[in-house]
C-alpha cells in the first residue's frame, strides 16, 4: 500500500483532488491527515479549492480556470 503524501502545503491537497470532487472523509483517507488539518489546508488554498454543499454533504474540488 503506498504511503499517503505528507500534507505540508495546500499543493498536496490540490494534487490529491485532481479532477475529482471528494468528501472530507475521502480526502482525509487519501492524505492521511486529521479533519482539523484538512480544514486548515482548505483555508490556506484560498480560491484554488472550493467547497460545495453543507455539513456531511460537503464536497471539495479544484477551482477550474476559464478559457
VEXMITI-960970 format. One line per 3 residues: number of its first residue (from 1); for each residue z, y, x of C-alpha. Coordinates in Angstrom, 2 decimals, decimal comma, m for minus. Layout:
N
NUM	Z Y X  ...
# end
This chain:
67
1	0,00 0,00 0,00  m0,98 3,38 1,52  1,73 5,89 2,32
4	1,70 8,91 m0,03  0,85 12,24 1,59  3,76 14,43 2,62
7	3,93 17,42 0,32  4,34 20,37 2,72  1,89 22,72 1,09
10	0,02 23,32 m2,13  m3,09 21,94 m0,37  m1,72 18,37 m0,66
13	m1,21 18,92 m4,40  m4,73 20,28 m4,84  m6,21 17,36 m2,88
16	m4,18 14,87 m4,95  m5,58 16,35 m8,15  m9,18 16,03 m7,01
19	m11,31 16,48 m10,13  m8,75 14,78 m12,38  m6,30 16,10 m14,93
22	m2,94 14,43 m14,27  0,53 14,43 m15,80  3,61 15,36 m13,78
25	4,64 11,68 m13,70  1,24 10,68 m12,29  1,40 13,41 m9,64
28	4,98 12,51 m8,68  3,97 8,86 m8,23  0,83 9,80 m6,28
31	2,59 12,30 m3,99  5,97 10,58 m3,69  7,92 13,76 m4,46
34	10,52 14,89 m7,00  9,92 16,89 m10,18  11,56 19,91 m8,56
37	9,25 19,73 m5,55  6,20 19,35 m7,78  7,21 22,41 m9,80
40	7,67 24,47 m6,62  4,28 23,43 m5,26  2,53 24,23 m8,56
43	4,04 27,74 m8,41  3,01 28,14 m4,75  m0,54 27,07 m5,57
46	m0,82 30,07 m7,90  m4,13 30,16 m9,75  m5,57 27,16 m7,90
49	m3,66 24,72 m10,14  m3,46 25,20 m13,88  m1,07 23,60 m16,35
52	m2,24 22,75 m19,86  m0,03 21,65 m22,71  3,71 21,78 m23,15
55	6,71 19,67 m22,21  5,86 15,99 m21,74  2,22 16,52 m22,66
58	1,60 18,96 m19,80  m1,36 18,06 m17,60  m2,27 19,66 m14,28
61	m5,76 20,29 m12,92  m7,54 22,26 m10,23  m8,95 25,59 m11,29
64	m12,75 25,31 m11,25  m14,89 28,00 m9,71  m17,51 29,59 m11,94
67	m21,10 29,59 m10,83
# end
